[in-house]
Amino acid sequence: MRIIVVTRQVPDSNAVIKVKPDGSGIELTGVKLVMDPFDEFGIEKAVRLKESRKDVEEVVALCVGPAKAAETLRTALAIGADRAIHVEDPAVEVPNELFTAAVMAAAIKKDPKGFDLILVGKQAIDWDAGQTGPALAEYLGLPHVGAVTNLEVSEDGKNVKANRRIEGAEEIVECRLPAVITCEKGLNEVRYPTLPNLMKAKKKPMDKLAAADLPDLDMGGKTSTELVKMSPLPERPPCKMLEGEPADMARELVSLLREEAKVV
């Protein structure tokens, strides 16, 4: 069995995000960038499968992004991935999840041995669209199970059983491999890369690819969606403090909610 985990580099969830003055995106200068948390669940699951099964031949991490995105792949290697694939080319670095999924699919297809299990984060915490996993499955022509919180691979390595949360219940899905699985919070607890493993990660192989190396990639997909403009959220109005007796404040609060906020 061969497993590939798709990763993305995103701003840290604790970072202060500012929109560029021209509205073309967010300002990344000085912002800490990390592996998307949902992708971390995928890496951890892949490594645990390799540790617990004898039939897992290789765990590969894949990322599309600029040179700095190699840091995310090194984290994946430190957690336990065997090698990495970095697609680095300004021609494919666009804010378009559908096209990014096409780039990832082309990189996956380029591997002559193919992959049995493709793990993807449920969504990226920057764009928050959740398009990459389903689109990747479509480009690869594979079945897809989304937002998985538990994943079991059959003893013969030909099927998976996945648990996923749905409204008011939990759904159990059985699926033939190869397949694309998107990972949800609760799938596992991600290990912290140790210093020795971080050092070892520097020596693990990382293949570099550009758009020219992906013959199956249709560059026309870049225009499937377009970021028109990004705007910061409007500032919140100042807080209004009420004073007086509790009963009087309660009446005033109800009046404000009805007449000013218009929520009652």
Secondary structure, 3 states (H helix, E strand, C coil): CEEEEEECEEECCCCCCCECCCCCCECCCCCCEEECHHHHHHHHHHHHHHHHCCCCCEEEEEEECCHHHHHHHHHHHHHCCCEEEEECCHHHCCCCHHHHHHHHHHHHHHCCCCCCEEEEECCCCCCCCCCHHHHHHHHHCCCEEEEEEEEEECCCCCEEEEEEEECCEEEEEEEECCEEEEECCCCCCCCCCCHHHHHHHCCCCEEEECHHHCCCCCHHHHHCCCCCCCCCCCCCCCCCCCCCCHHHHHHHHHHHHHHCCCCC
